[in-house]
Amino acid sequence: MKTALFPGSFDPITKGHEEIVKRSLLLFDEVFVAIANNSNKNSFFSLEKRKKWLIDCFENEKRVKILCYDGLTVDICKKLNINYIIRGVRNCTDFQYEQDLAQINKQLSGIETIFLFSSPEFSNISSSIVRDIYKNKGDYEQFMPDNCKK
């Protein structure tokens, strides 16, 4: 069985994240969506809220598993015997960062990173933009999956 890990903060999940997971399922038998509990990052939404959104988003897809983790992404991959990391890329700035990270992960563990470029309609959506719209009481829900609002 081919499995992959799609790590991120998902603070909050966006339609772009949802699309990357759905497209990943075309390549892998099972995809673990992994919420990184990053102590260096001050998350806006609670870990519980982010996990609930992901569970709700993929409730009808049995091949998607939701989990939370601390530490290095490659360590959770090793623990779960996963050899592939999925990363979504929206633009060239994302790509440069993700390329560096992928090379380090490969050097540390031998784990391959698969890049999926977001579809044009989602390339301008980021969690930080959605958070900013939310904080300023704008219409943020249009950028989140339908069953993950509020």
N, CA, C and O atoms as a GROMACS GRO file, in nm:
protein
  600
    1MET      N    1   0.085  -0.117   0.000
    1MET     CA    2   0.000   0.000   0.000
    1MET      C    3   0.090   0.124   0.000
    1MET      O    4   0.182   0.134   0.081
    2LYS      N    5   0.063   0.217  -0.089
    2LYS     CA    6   0.140   0.341  -0.094
    2LYS      C    7   0.070   0.445  -0.008
    2LYS      O    8  -0.047   0.477  -0.027
    3THR      N    9   0.147   0.497   0.088
    3THR     CA   10   0.094   0.599   0.177
    3THR      C   11   0.181   0.724   0.172
    3THR      O   12   0.300   0.718   0.141
    4ALA      N   13   0.117   0.837   0.202
    4ALA     CA   14   0.189   0.965   0.204
    4ALA      C   15   0.141   1.046   0.323
    4ALA      O   16   0.032   1.023   0.376
    5LEU      N   17   0.223   1.140   0.363
    5LEU     CA   18   0.191   1.231   0.473
    5LEU      C   19   0.181   1.371   0.415
    5LEU      O   20   0.272   1.416   0.345
    6PHE      N   21   0.073   1.440   0.445
    6PHE     CA   22   0.055   1.580   0.406
    6PHE      C   23   0.057   1.663   0.534
    6PHE      O   24  -0.046   1.678   0.600
    7PRO      N   25   0.175   1.717   0.569
    7PRO     CA   26   0.187   1.792   0.694
    7PRO      C   27   0.156   1.940   0.676
    7PRO      O   28   0.169   1.994   0.566
    8GLY      N   29   0.116   2.004   0.783
    8GLY     CA   30   0.093   2.148   0.780
    8GLY      C   31   0.034   2.194   0.912
    8GLY      O   32   0.004   2.114   1.000
    9SER      N   33   0.018   2.325   0.923
    9SER     CA   34  -0.045   2.379   1.043
    9SER      C   35  -0.197   2.386   1.026
    9SER      O   36  -0.271   2.378   1.124
   10PHE      N   37  -0.244   2.400   0.903
   10PHE     CA   38  -0.387   2.404   0.873
   10PHE      C   39  -0.459   2.503   0.965
   10PHE      O   40  -0.557   2.470   1.031
   11ASP      N   41  -0.407   2.624   0.967
   11ASP     CA   42  -0.451   2.727   1.062
   11ASP      C   43  -0.509   2.848   0.989
   11ASP      O   44  -0.450   2.956   0.993
   12PRO      N   45  -0.624   2.834   0.923
   12PRO     CA   46  -0.715   2.720   0.911
   12PRO      C   47  -0.692   2.641   0.783
   12PRO      O   48  -0.609   2.679   0.699
   13ILE      N   49  -0.767   2.531   0.769
   13ILE     CA   50  -0.768   2.458   0.643
   13ILE      C   51  -0.831   2.548   0.537
   13ILE      O   52  -0.923   2.624   0.566
   14THR      N   53  -0.782   2.537   0.415
   14THR     CA   54  -0.838   2.616   0.303
   14THR      C   55  -0.884   2.521   0.193
   14THR      O   56  -0.857   2.401   0.197
   15LYS      N   57  -0.954   2.577   0.096
   15LYS     CA   58  -0.994   2.498  -0.020
   15LYS      C   59  -0.872   2.446  -0.095
   15LYS      O   60  -0.878   2.340  -0.158
   16GLY      N   61  -0.762   2.519  -0.089
   16GLY     CA   62  -0.639   2.473  -0.151
   16GLY      C   63  -0.586   2.347  -0.085
   16GLY      O   64  -0.542   2.255  -0.154
   17HIS      N   65  -0.588   2.343   0.048
   17HIS     CA   66  -0.546   2.222   0.120
   17HIS      C   67  -0.635   2.103   0.080
   17HIS      O   68  -0.586   1.994   0.051
   18GLU      N   69  -0.765   2.127   0.080
   18GLU     CA   70  -0.860   2.022   0.046
   18GLU      C   71  -0.830   1.966  -0.094
   18GLU      O   72  -0.832   1.844  -0.115
   19GLU      N   73  -0.802   2.054  -0.188
   19GLU     CA   74  -0.775   2.011  -0.324
   19GLU      C   75  -0.647   1.926  -0.331
   19GLU      O   76  -0.644   1.825  -0.401
   20ILE      N   77  -0.544   1.966  -0.259
   20ILE     CA   78  -0.418   1.890  -0.259
   20ILE      C   79  -0.441   1.749  -0.204
   20ILE      O   80  -0.388   1.653  -0.259
   21VAL      N   81  -0.518   1.737  -0.098
   21VAL     CA   82  -0.546   1.604  -0.042
   21VAL      C   83  -0.623   1.519  -0.143
   21VAL      O   84  -0.590   1.402  -0.164
   22LYS      N   85  -0.724   1.576  -0.204
   22LYS     CA   86  -0.804   1.499  -0.301
   22LYS      C   87  -0.719   1.455  -0.420
   22LYS      O   88  -0.733   1.342  -0.467
   23ARG      N   89  -0.632   1.540  -0.466
   23ARG     CA   90  -0.543   1.503  -0.577
   23ARG      C   91  -0.439   1.400  -0.533
   23ARG      O   92  -0.398   1.316  -0.612
   24SER      N   93  -0.398   1.405  -0.407
   24SER     CA   94  -0.303   1.307  -0.354
   24SER      C   95  -0.362   1.167  -0.356
   24SER      O   96  -0.290   1.069  -0.376
   25LEU      N   97  -0.493   1.160  -0.337
   25LEU     CA   98  -0.560   1.030  -0.337
   25LEU      C   99  -0.560   0.963  -0.474
   25LEU      O  100  -0.588   0.844  -0.486
   26LEU      N  101  -0.529   1.038  -0.578
   26LEU     CA  102  -0.514   0.981  -0.711
   26LEU      C  103  -0.379   0.909  -0.724
   26LEU      O  104  -0.362   0.823  -0.811
   27LEU      N  105  -0.285   0.944  -0.637
   27LEU     CA  106  -0.150   0.888  -0.641
   27LEU      C  107  -0.122   0.784  -0.532
   27LEU      O  108  -0.038   0.696  -0.549
   28PHE      N  109  -0.194   0.798  -0.420
   28PHE     CA  110  -0.166   0.714  -0.303
   28PHE      C  111  -0.292   0.644  -0.256
   28PHE      O  112  -0.403   0.691  -0.275
   29ASP      N  113  -0.270   0.528  -0.193
   29ASP     CA  114  -0.382   0.450  -0.139
   29ASP      C  115  -0.437   0.512  -0.012
   29ASP      O  116  -0.556   0.501   0.018
   30GLU      N  117  -0.349   0.579   0.063
   30GLU     CA  118  -0.387   0.639   0.190
   30GLU      C  119  -0.303   0.765   0.212
   30GLU      O  120  -0.183   0.768   0.184
   31VAL      N  121  -0.370   0.868   0.261
   31VAL     CA  122  -0.301   0.994   0.290
   31VAL      C  123  -0.327   1.033   0.435
   31VAL      O  124  -0.442   1.043   0.479
   32PHE      N  125  -0.219   1.053   0.508
   32PHE     CA  126  -0.227   1.102   0.645
   32PHE      C  127  -0.214   1.254   0.641
   32PHE      O  128  -0.112   1.306   0.597
   33VAL      N  129  -0.317   1.322   0.686
   33VAL     CA  130  -0.311   1.468   0.698
   33VAL      C  131  -0.266   1.494   0.842
   33VAL      O  132  -0.336   1.463   0.938
   34ALA      N  133  -0.148   1.553   0.853
   34ALA     CA  134  -0.082   1.564   0.983
   34ALA      C  135  -0.069   1.709   1.026
   34ALA      O  136  -0.003   1.790   0.960
   35ILE      N  137  -0.133   1.741   1.137
   35ILE     CA  138  -0.126   1.877   1.192
   35ILE      C  139  -0.001   1.886   1.278
   35ILE      O  140   0.012   1.818   1.380
   36ALA      N  141   0.090   1.971   1.235
   36ALA     CA  142   0.214   1.991   1.310
   36ALA      C  143   0.186   2.080   1.430
   36ALA      O  144   0.133   2.191   1.415
   37ASN      N  145   0.221   2.032   1.545
   37ASN     CA  146   0.208   2.111   1.666
   37ASN      C  147   0.343   2.180   1.688
   37ASN      O  148   0.428   2.132   1.764
   38ASN      N  149   0.359   2.292   1.622
   38ASN     CA  150   0.487   2.364   1.619
   38ASN      C  151   0.494   2.463   1.735
   38ASN      O  152   0.421   2.561   1.738
   39SER      N  153   0.582   2.437   1.829
   39SER     CA  154   0.593   2.523   1.948
   39SER      C  155   0.650   2.661   1.913
   39SER      O  156   0.634   2.755   1.991
   40ASN      N  157   0.714   2.674   1.798
   40ASN     CA  158   0.768   2.804   1.757
   40ASN      C  159   0.664   2.892   1.689
   40ASN      O  160   0.689   3.010   1.663
   41LYS      N  161   0.549   2.835   1.660
   41LYS     CA  162   0.444   2.906   1.590
   41LYS      C  163   0.327   2.929   1.685
   41LYS      O  164   0.284   2.837   1.754
   42ASN      N  165   0.277   3.049   1.688
   42ASN     CA  166   0.158   3.077   1.767
   42ASN      C  167   0.036   3.058   1.679
   42ASN      O  168   0.003   3.146   1.600
   43SER      N  169  -0.029   2.945   1.692
   43SER     CA  170  -0.147   2.916   1.612
   43SER      C  171  -0.262   3.006   1.654
   43SER      O  172  -0.278   3.037   1.772
   44PHE      N  173  -0.339   3.046   1.556
   44PHE     CA  174  -0.455   3.131   1.584
   44PHE      C  175  -0.573   3.045   1.632
   44PHE      O  176  -0.638   3.077   1.731
   45PHE      N  177  -0.598   2.936   1.561
   45PHE     CA  178  -0.706   2.846   1.599
   45PHE      C  179  -0.647   2.730   1.681
   45PHE      O  180  -0.533   2.689   1.659
   46SER      N  181  -0.724   2.680   1.775
   46SER     CA  182  -0.677   2.572   1.862
   46SER      C  183  -0.650   2.446   1.780
   46SER      O  184  -0.706   2.426   1.672
   47LEU      N  185  -0.564   2.363   1.834
   47LEU     CA  186  -0.533   2.234   1.771
   47LEU      C  187  -0.661   2.151   1.757
   47LEU      O  188  -0.680   2.085   1.655
   48GLU      N  189  -0.746   2.154   1.858
   48GLU     CA  190  -0.871   2.078   1.856
   48GLU      C  191  -0.962   2.126   1.743
   48GLU      O  192  -1.024   2.045   1.674
   49LYS      N  193  -0.971   2.258   1.724
   49LYS     CA  194  -1.055   2.316   1.619
   49LYS      C  195  -1.002   2.276   1.482
   49LYS      O  196  -1.080   2.238   1.394
   50ARG      N  197  -0.871   2.286   1.463
   50ARG     CA  198  -0.811   2.251   1.334
   50ARG      C  199  -0.831   2.102   1.303
   50ARG      O  200  -0.859   2.066   1.189
   51LYS      N  201  -0.817   2.018   1.405
   51LYS     CA  202  -0.839   1.874   1.386
   51LYS      C  203  -0.984   1.846   1.349
   51LYS      O  204  -1.012   1.765   1.261
   52LYS      N  205  -1.077   1.913   1.417
   52LYS     CA  206  -1.219   1.894   1.387
   52LYS      C  207  -1.251   1.934   1.244
   52LYS      O  208  -1.323   1.864   1.174
   53TRP      N  209  -1.197   2.049   1.200
   53TRP     CA  210  -1.219   2.091   1.062
   53TRP      C  211  -1.172   1.985   0.963
   53TRP      O  212  -1.241   1.955   0.866
   54LEU      N  213  -1.054   1.929   0.987
   54LEU     CA  214  -1.001   1.828   0.896
   54LEU      C  215  -1.085   1.701   0.898
   54LEU      O  216  -1.112   1.642   0.793
   55ILE      N  217  -1.126   1.659   1.016
   55ILE     CA  218  -1.213   1.540   1.027
   55ILE      C  219  -1.343   1.565   0.952
   55ILE      O  220  -1.389   1.478   0.878
   56ASP      N  221  -1.404   1.682   0.971
   56ASP     CA  222  -1.528   1.716   0.902
   56ASP      C  223  -1.509   1.721   0.751
   56ASP      O  224  -1.593   1.672   0.674
   57CYS      N  225  -1.398   1.779   0.709
   57CYS     CA  226  -1.372   1.795   0.566
   57CYS      C  227  -1.362   1.660   0.495
   57CYS      O  228  -1.412   1.645   0.383
   58PHE      N  229  -1.299   1.564   0.559
   58PHE     CA  230  -1.274   1.436   0.494
   58PHE      C  231  -1.353   1.321   0.555
   58PHE      O  232  -1.313   1.205   0.546
   59GLU      N  233  -1.467   1.353   0.617
   59GLU     CA  234  -1.546   1.251   0.685
   59GLU      C  235  -1.595   1.141   0.591
   59GLU      O  236  -1.619   1.029   0.636
   60ASN      N  237  -1.610   1.170   0.464
   60ASN     CA  238  -1.659   1.070   0.369
   60ASN      C  239  -1.547   1.001   0.291
   60ASN      O  240  -1.574   0.924   0.199
   61GLU      N  241  -1.424   1.030   0.326
   61GLU     CA  242  -1.310   0.969   0.257
   61GLU      C  243  -1.233   0.882   0.356
   61GLU      O  244  -1.154   0.932   0.436
   62LYS      N  245  -1.255   0.754   0.349
   62LYS     CA  246  -1.195   0.659   0.444
   62LYS      C  247  -1.045   0.643   0.424
   62LYS      O  248  -0.977   0.591   0.513
   63ARG      N  249  -0.992   0.687   0.310
   63ARG     CA  250  -0.848   0.673   0.286
   63ARG      C  251  -0.768   0.790   0.341
   63ARG      O  252  -0.645   0.793   0.328
   64VAL      N  253  -0.836   0.887   0.401
   64VAL     CA  254  -0.769   1.001   0.465
   64VAL      C  255  -0.772   0.981   0.615
   64VAL      O  256  -0.879   0.960   0.674
   65LYS      N  257  -0.656   0.988   0.677
   65LYS     CA  258  -0.642   0.976   0.822
   65LYS      C  259  -0.590   1.108   0.876
   65LYS      O  260  -0.500   1.168   0.818
   66ILE      N  261  -0.646   1.153   0.987
   66ILE     CA  262  -0.606   1.280   1.048
   66ILE      C  263  -0.527   1.249   1.175
   66ILE      O  264  -0.567   1.165   1.256
   67LEU      N  265  -0.415   1.318   1.192
   67LEU     CA  266  -0.338   1.302   1.314
   67LEU      C  267  -0.266   1.432   1.348
   67LEU      O  268  -0.253   1.521   1.264
   68CYS      N  269  -0.220   1.441   1.472
   68CYS     CA  270  -0.142   1.555   1.519
   68CYS      C  271  -0.006   1.500   1.562
   68CYS      O  272   0.005   1.386   1.606
   69TYR      N  273   0.097   1.583   1.547
   69TYR     CA  274   0.229   1.537   1.587
   69TYR      C  275   0.318   1.652   1.631
   69TYR      O  276   0.295   1.768   1.596
   70ASP      N  277   0.417   1.618   1.710
   70ASP     CA  278   0.523   1.709   1.754
   70ASP      C  279   0.653   1.662   1.691
   70ASP      O  280   0.667   1.546   1.654
   71GLY      N  281   0.746   1.752   1.680
   71GLY     CA  282   0.879   1.713   1.633
   71GLY      C  283   0.894   1.721   1.483
   71GLY      O  284   0.819   1.790   1.413
   72LEU      N  285   0.994   1.647   1.434
   72LEU     CA  286   1.025   1.650   1.292
   72LEU      C  287   0.924   1.568   1.211
   72LEU      O  288   0.878   1.462   1.253
   73THR      N  289   0.892   1.621   1.095
   73THR     CA  290   0.800   1.551   1.005
   73THR      C  291   0.857   1.415   0.965
   73THR      O  292   0.784   1.317   0.958
   74VAL      N  293   0.986   1.410   0.938
   74VAL     CA  294   1.046   1.281   0.898
   74VAL      C  295   1.037   1.177   1.009
   74VAL      O  296   1.031   1.057   0.980
   75ASP      N  297   1.036   1.220   1.134
   75ASP     CA  298   1.024   1.125   1.244
   75ASP      C  299   0.886   1.061   1.248
   75ASP      O  300   0.874   0.941   1.273
   76ILE      N  301   0.781   1.139   1.223
   76ILE     CA  302   0.646   1.080   1.221
   76ILE      C  303   0.632   0.989   1.099
   76ILE      O  304   0.562   0.888   1.104
   77CYS      N  305   0.697   1.026   0.989
   77CYS     CA  306   0.695   0.939   0.871
   77CYS      C  307   0.760   0.805   0.902
   77CYS      O  308   0.706   0.700   0.867
   78LYS      N  309   0.875   0.807   0.967
   78LYS     CA  310   0.944   0.683   1.002
   78LYS      C  311   0.858   0.598   1.096
   78LYS      O  312   0.847   0.477   1.079
   79LYS      N  313   0.799   0.665   1.194
   79LYS     CA  314   0.716   0.594   1.292
   79LYS      C  315   0.599   0.521   1.224
   79LYS      O  316   0.562   0.411   1.264
   80LEU      N  317   0.542   0.585   1.121
   80LEU     CA  318   0.426   0.529   1.051
   80LEU      C  319   0.465   0.451   0.926
   80LEU      O  320   0.379   0.403   0.852
   81ASN      N  321   0.596   0.439   0.901
   81ASN     CA  322   0.647   0.369   0.783
   81ASN      C  323   0.596   0.433   0.653
   81ASN      O  324   0.551   0.364   0.562
   82ILE      N  325   0.604   0.565   0.646
   82ILE     CA  326   0.561   0.642   0.529
   82ILE      C  327   0.686   0.692   0.457
   82ILE      O  328   0.777   0.747   0.520
   83ASN      N  329   0.690   0.673   0.326
   83ASN     CA  330   0.807   0.710   0.247
   83ASN      C  331   0.790   0.834   0.161
   83ASN      O  332   0.881   0.874   0.089
   84TYR      N  333   0.671   0.896   0.167
   84TYR     CA  334   0.645   1.012   0.083
   84TYR      C  335   0.579   1.125   0.164
   84TYR      O  336   0.490   1.102   0.245
   85ILE      N  337   0.626   1.245   0.138
   85ILE     CA  338   0.566   1.366   0.195
   85ILE      C  339   0.505   1.443   0.080
   85ILE      O  340   0.568   1.463  -0.024
   86ILE      N  341   0.382   1.487   0.098
   86ILE     CA  342   0.313   1.569  -0.002
   86ILE      C  343   0.323   1.715   0.041
   86ILE      O  344   0.301   1.747   0.158
   87ARG      N  345   0.357   1.801  -0.052
   87ARG     CA  346   0.359   1.945  -0.024
   87ARG      C  347   0.288   2.017  -0.138
   87ARG      O  348   0.312   1.990  -0.256
   88GLY      N  349   0.199   2.108  -0.100
   88GLY     CA  350   0.131   2.191  -0.197
   88GLY      C  351   0.214   2.316  -0.224
   88GLY      O  352   0.272   2.374  -0.132
   89VAL      N  353   0.219   2.357  -0.348
   89VAL     CA  354   0.296   2.475  -0.388
   89VAL      C  355   0.204   2.570  -0.464
   89VAL      O  356   0.142   2.532  -0.563
   90ARG      N  357   0.196   2.694  -0.414
   90ARG     CA  358   0.110   2.794  -0.477
   90ARG      C  359   0.183   2.884  -0.575
   90ARG      O  360   0.126   2.929  -0.674
   91ASN      N  361   0.311   2.910  -0.548
   91ASN     CA  362   0.386   3.006  -0.629
   91ASN      C  363   0.536   2.979  -0.614
   91ASN      O  364   0.577   2.886  -0.546
   92CYS      N  365   0.616   3.063  -0.681
   92CYS     CA  366   0.761   3.039  -0.679
   92CYS      C  367   0.822   3.062  -0.541
   92CYS      O  368   0.923   3.000  -0.508
   93THR      N  369   0.764   3.149  -0.460
   93THR     CA  370   0.813   3.169  -0.324
   93THR      C  371   0.793   3.042  -0.242
   93THR      O  372   0.883   2.998  -0.170
   94ASP      N  373   0.674   2.983  -0.252
   94ASP     CA  374   0.648   2.855  -0.185
   94ASP      C  375   0.747   2.750  -0.232
   94ASP      O  376   0.803   2.675  -0.152
   95PHE      N  377   0.769   2.746  -0.364
   95PHE     CA  378   0.854   2.641  -0.419
   95PHE      C  379   0.996   2.648  -0.362
   95PHE      O  380   1.054   2.545  -0.326
   96GLN      N  381   1.051   2.767  -0.354
   96GLN     CA  382   1.188   2.781  -0.305
   96GLN      C  383   1.200   2.728  -0.162
   96GLN      O  384   1.292   2.653  -0.130
   97TYR      N  385   1.106   2.768  -0.076
   97TYR     CA  386   1.106   2.721   0.063
   97TYR      C  387   1.089   2.569   0.069
   97TYR      O  388   1.162   2.500   0.139
   98GLU      N  389   0.990   2.519  -0.005
   98GLU     CA  390   0.960   2.376  -0.002
   98GLU      C  391   1.073   2.292  -0.060
   98GLU      O  392   1.097   2.180  -0.014
   99GLN      N  393   1.142   2.344  -0.161
   99GLN     CA  394   1.253   2.271  -0.219
   99GLN      C  395   1.365   2.253  -0.117
   99GLN      O  396   1.421   2.144  -0.104
  100ASP      N  397   1.397   2.360  -0.045
  100ASP     CA  398   1.500   2.350   0.058
  100ASP      C  399   1.462   2.248   0.166
  100ASP      O  400   1.544   2.166   0.206
  101LEU      N  401   1.338   2.255   0.210
  101LEU     CA  402   1.289   2.162   0.312
  101LEU      C  403   1.292   2.017   0.261
  101LEU      O  404   1.331   1.926   0.334
  102ALA      N  405   1.252   1.997   0.137
  102ALA     CA  406   1.250   1.862   0.079
  102ALA      C  407   1.391   1.805   0.072
  102ALA      O  408   1.411   1.686   0.100
  103GLN      N  409   1.486   1.887   0.037
  103GLN     CA  410   1.624   1.839   0.028
  103GLN      C  411   1.679   1.801   0.165
  103GLN      O  412   1.750   1.702   0.179
  104ILE      N  413   1.647   1.880   0.265
  104ILE     CA  414   1.691   1.848   0.402
  104ILE      C  415   1.624   1.720   0.450
  104ILE      O  416   1.689   1.633   0.508
  105ASN      N  417   1.493   1.708   0.427
  105ASN     CA  418   1.421   1.586   0.467
  105ASN      C  419   1.479   1.463   0.400
  105ASN      O  420   1.493   1.358   0.462
  106LYS      N  421   1.512   1.475   0.272
  106LYS     CA  422   1.572   1.363   0.198
  106LYS      C  423   1.707   1.327   0.258
  106LYS      O  424   1.740   1.209   0.274
  107GLN      N  425   1.785   1.428   0.290
  107GLN     CA  426   1.918   1.405   0.348
  107GLN      C  427   1.908   1.340   0.486
  107GLN      O  428   1.987   1.252   0.519
  108LEU      N  429   1.811   1.384   0.566
  108LEU     CA  430   1.793   1.330   0.700
  108LEU      C  431   1.741   1.186   0.701
  108LEU      O  432   1.777   1.106   0.787
  109SER      N  433   1.654   1.155   0.604
  109SER     CA  434   1.578   1.031   0.617
  109SER      C  435   1.565   0.947   0.492
  109SER      O  436   1.528   0.830   0.500
  110GLY      N  437   1.594   1.004   0.377
  110GLY     CA  438   1.570   0.933   0.252
  110GLY      C  439   1.426   0.943   0.204
  110GLY      O  440   1.391   0.886   0.100
  111ILE      N  441   1.342   1.014   0.277
  111ILE     CA  442   1.201   1.027   0.241
  111ILE      C  443   1.187   1.127   0.126
  111ILE      O  444   1.243   1.237   0.130
  112GLU      N  445   1.110   1.087   0.025
  112GLU     CA  446   1.087   1.171  -0.092
  112GLU      C  447   0.972   1.270  -0.066
  112GLU      O  448   0.876   1.238   0.003
  113THR      N  449   0.985   1.387  -0.123
  113THR     CA  450   0.877   1.485  -0.119
  113THR      C  451   0.818   1.497  -0.259
  113THR      O  452   0.890   1.511  -0.357
  114ILE      N  453   0.687   1.490  -0.266
  114ILE     CA  454   0.613   1.506  -0.391
  114ILE      C  455   0.546   1.642  -0.387
  114ILE      O  456   0.472   1.673  -0.295
  115PHE      N  457   0.574   1.724  -0.489
  115PHE     CA  458   0.513   1.857  -0.497
  115PHE      C  459   0.390   1.851  -0.585
  115PHE      O  460   0.393   1.798  -0.696
  116LEU      N  461   0.281   1.906  -0.535
  116LEU     CA  462   0.160   1.924  -0.614
  116LEU      C  463   0.134   2.073  -0.623
  116LEU      O  464   0.115   2.140  -0.521
  117PHE      N  465   0.132   2.124  -0.744
  117PHE     CA  466   0.107   2.266  -0.763
  117PHE      C  467  -0.043   2.291  -0.757
  117PHE      O  468  -0.122   2.219  -0.818
  118SER      N  469  -0.080   2.394  -0.685
  118SER     CA  470  -0.223   2.422  -0.668
  118SER      C  471  -0.284   2.465  -0.801
  118SER      O  472  -0.217   2.523  -0.887
  119SER      N  473  -0.410   2.436  -0.815
  119SER     CA  474  -0.484   2.482  -0.933
  119SER      C  475  -0.493   2.634  -0.928
  119SER      O  476  -0.493   2.692  -0.819
  120PRO      N  477  -0.500   2.698  -1.043
  120PRO     CA  478  -0.500   2.845  -1.047
  120PRO      C  479  -0.604   2.910  -0.956
  120PRO      O  480  -0.577   3.015  -0.898
  121GLU      N  481  -0.720   2.850  -0.945
  121GLU     CA  482  -0.826   2.912  -0.864
  121GLU      C  483  -0.796   2.911  -0.714
  121GLU      O  484  -0.863   2.980  -0.637
  122PHE      N  485  -0.695   2.834  -0.673
  122PHE     CA  486  -0.658   2.828  -0.532
  122PHE      C  487  -0.520   2.887  -0.504
  122PHE      O  488  -0.479   2.891  -0.388
  123SER      N  489  -0.450   2.931  -0.604
  123SER     CA  490  -0.311   2.973  -0.586
  123SER      C  491  -0.295   3.102  -0.507
  123SER      O  492  -0.186   3.132  -0.460
  124ASN      N  493  -0.401   3.178  -0.491
  124ASN     CA  494  -0.392   3.302  -0.413
  124ASN      C  495  -0.442   3.286  -0.270
  124ASN      O  496  -0.441   3.382  -0.193
  125ILE      N  497  -0.487   3.166  -0.234
  125ILE     CA  498  -0.543   3.143  -0.100
  125ILE      C  499  -0.435   3.087  -0.008
  125ILE      O  500  -0.372   2.985  -0.040
  126SER      N  501  -0.413   3.152   0.104
  126SER     CA  502  -0.323   3.101   0.207
  126SER      C  503  -0.394   3.109   0.342
  126SER      O  504  -0.485   3.189   0.360
  127SER      N  505  -0.350   3.026   0.434
  127SER     CA  506  -0.410   3.030   0.568
  127SER      C  507  -0.392   3.167   0.632
  127SER      O  508  -0.482   3.215   0.701
  128SER      N  509  -0.277   3.229   0.611
  128SER     CA  510  -0.253   3.360   0.674
  128SER      C  511  -0.348   3.466   0.619
  128SER      O  512  -0.394   3.553   0.694
  129ILE      N  513  -0.379   3.460   0.491
  129ILE     CA  514  -0.476   3.555   0.435
  129ILE      C  515  -0.615   3.529   0.491
  129ILE      O  516  -0.687   3.622   0.526
  130VAL      N  517  -0.652   3.401   0.499
  130VAL     CA  518  -0.784   3.366   0.553
  130VAL      C  519  -0.794   3.410   0.700
  130VAL      O  520  -0.898   3.462   0.742
  131ARG      N  521  -0.688   3.391   0.776
  131ARG     CA  522  -0.688   3.438   0.917
  131ARG      C  523  -0.707   3.589   0.924
  131ARG      O  524  -0.783   3.638   1.007
  132ASP      N  525  -0.639   3.662   0.838
  132ASP     CA  526  -0.649   3.807   0.839
  132ASP      C  527  -0.791   3.852   0.806
  132ASP      O  528  -0.843   3.944   0.868
  133ILE      N  529  -0.852   3.787   0.709
  133ILE     CA  530  -0.992   3.819   0.674
  133ILE      C  531  -1.082   3.788   0.793
  133ILE      O  532  -1.170   3.867   0.826
  134TYR      N  533  -1.060   3.674   0.857
  134TYR     CA  534  -1.138   3.634   0.975
  134TYR      C  535  -1.125   3.738   1.087
  134TYR      O  536  -1.224   3.782   1.145
  135LYS      N  537  -1.001   3.776   1.117
  135LYS     CA  538  -0.975   3.873   1.225
  135LYS      C  539  -1.043   4.007   1.200
  135LYS      O  540  -1.083   4.076   1.294
  136ASN      N  541  -1.056   4.041   1.072
  136ASN     CA  542  -1.116   4.170   1.037
  136ASN      C  543  -1.262   4.158   0.997
  136ASN      O  544  -1.319   4.248   0.936
  137LYS      N  545  -1.322   4.044   1.034
  137LYS     CA  546  -1.464   4.019   1.018
  137LYS      C  547  -1.510   4.025   0.872
  137LYS      O  548  -1.622   4.068   0.841
  138GLY      N  549  -1.422   3.979   0.783
  138GLY     CA  550  -1.456   3.970   0.641
  138GLY      C  551  -1.515   3.834   0.609
  138GLY      O  552  -1.527   3.748   0.697
  139ASP      N  553  -1.551   3.813   0.485
  139ASP     CA  554  -1.614   3.689   0.439
  139ASP      C  555  -1.507   3.583   0.412
  139ASP      O  556  -1.475   3.555   0.296
  140TYR      N  557  -1.454   3.524   0.517
  140TYR     CA  558  -1.347   3.425   0.506
  140TYR      C  559  -1.398   3.288   0.462
  140TYR      O  560  -1.322   3.210   0.405
  141GLU      N  561  -1.525   3.259   0.487
  141GLU     CA  562  -1.579   3.125   0.464
  141GLU      C  563  -1.570   3.080   0.318
  141GLU      O  564  -1.565   2.961   0.291
  142GLN      N  565  -1.568   3.174   0.226
  142GLN     CA  566  -1.561   3.136   0.084
  142GLN      C  567  -1.428   3.068   0.048
  142GLN      O  568  -1.417   3.006  -0.057
  143PHE      N  569  -1.328   3.081   0.136
  143PHE     CA  570  -1.197   3.022   0.110
  143PHE      C  571  -1.174   2.891   0.183
  143PHE      O  572  -1.068   2.829   0.170
  144MET      N  573  -1.273   2.848   0.260
  144MET     CA  574  -1.263   2.724   0.338
  144MET      C  575  -1.355   2.619   0.278
  144MET      O  576  -1.455   2.654   0.215
  145PRO      N  577  -1.323   2.489   0.297
  145PRO     CA  578  -1.414   2.384   0.251
  145PRO      C  579  -1.553   2.402   0.310
  145PRO      O  580  -1.569   2.452   0.422
  146ASP      N  581  -1.653   2.360   0.235
  146ASP     CA  582  -1.793   2.385   0.272
  146ASP      C  583  -1.831   2.337   0.412
  146ASP      O  584  -1.904   2.406   0.482
  147ASN      N  585  -1.783   2.220   0.453
  147ASN     CA  586  -1.826   2.167   0.583
  147ASN      C  587  -1.726   2.201   0.696
  147ASN      O  588  -1.723   2.133   0.798
  148CYS      N  589  -1.646   2.305   0.676
  148CYS     CA  590  -1.545   2.341   0.776
  148CYS      C  591  -1.557   2.488   0.817
  148CYS      O  592  -1.456   2.552   0.849
  149LYS      N  593  -1.674   2.539   0.817
  149LYS     CA  594  -1.690   2.682   0.844
  149LYS      C  595  -1.739   2.703   0.986
  149LYS      O  596  -1.823   2.629   1.036
  150LYS      N  597  -1.688   2.803   1.047
  150LYS     CA  598  -1.720   2.847   1.184
  150LYS      C  599  -1.682   2.752   1.290
  150LYS      O  600  -1.705   2.779   1.408
   0.00000   0.00000   0.00000
